[in-house]
Amino acid sequence: MLTIQCQCESTALQWQEPKELWRLECCCNDCTAGVRYLHEAKGGPRPPEHQMLDTLWLANDFTVVKGLDNIGVIKRSAESRNTLIYCTACGTSLITDHVVYGGKVVITQIQNFPQFQGMSTAPTMPVQARHFVDDVDADSRDSLPPFSGPPSEIYGSVSQTLIDAFPHLYEQGSTGDMNAQRLAEIRGMSYVET
């Protein structure tokens, strides 16, 4: 089993699958803006200084093992394609849903916060790619950590490797009785213009 929990340990989600389905480094503005918003507006853990987040794909099928009443669900605007699911007690980003994921997978970036251990196990898959590097200001690209993979797996926009993996992710993913959409239904969706 894989468990993620927030910084204050009042909220935890658990997956039957003991490991992630996919892994890459995301430099997109949406991911970075989401964790920065939760840090600045909700007191969440400080994200990395650079605009790159280690990102894990998980099945959209999990159990809330602790803190259902502490879960918040927000979109940064009514037009946002991302839905952030976080702990309202401490502002920790738990998982994110995106319309492209088709209700089958979600992502977590909880392993990017060095202040606490948010995952029960370390990621098992090596990083497959780095994408949306063009979203990083040209003057800041040198501050990104070195990429461990081949240069051909660094993409200015969406990773072709990820696009090619989506059929497998949809097949391996699932929509369980508890999922990101169900949490939004139970807890209600907030829209925050930033």
Residue, then its C-alpha position, 0 to 999 in steps of 0.5 A: m500500500l502507498t499512503i500520502q499524508c499532509q504535513c500536520e498528519s491530520t489527513a491521509l490518503q491510501w492506495q492499494e497499489p504500492k507504487e506509482l504508475w508514472r513519474l516525471e519532472c513538471c515545470c509547468n506554470d499550473c503545478t508550480a502556481g498551485v503549490r505556491y498558492l497553497h503555501e502563500a494563502k493557506g500556510g502550506p509547506r514551502p515549495p522548492e525555490h525552482q519551478m520544477l516538481d517531481t510528479l507521480w501518477l497514481a490511480n484515481d482510486f484511493t481511501v481517505v484513511k484520516g481527515l475527510d473533514n480536513i480536505g479542501v478542493i479548489k480550482r484556481s479559476a472557473e476555467s482551470r483544468n486542474t483541481l487541487i485537493y489539499c489539507t485545510a488544516c495545514g495547506t498541504s497539497l495532497i493530489t491534483d486532478h486534471v481534465v486530461y486524466g479522464g477520471k482514471v489517474v491523479i498526480t501527487q507532488i507531495q514528495n517535493f516538500p523536504q520539511f516532512q515525509g509525505m509518502s509512506t514509500a519512496p518513488t520506485m520508478p526513475v524519472q521518465a522525462r522533464h516537461f514544460v521547460d519553456d514555462v520557466d523564465a529563461d533567466s531561471r532555467d539554470s537554477l533547475p536541478p540537473f536532469s538525470g535522463p537523456p537530453s532527448e527527454i527534456y521537452g519545452s511543452v508536454s512530454q511526448t513520452l507522457i503522451d505515449a504513456f497515457p493509454h497505458l496509464y488509463e488502462q492501469g488507472s481506475t476510478g474507485d468508489m473514492n476518487a478525486q471527483r467524489l471528493a469534490e462532490i462530498r467536500g464542495m469545490s471552491y474557485v479562487e481567482t489568483 
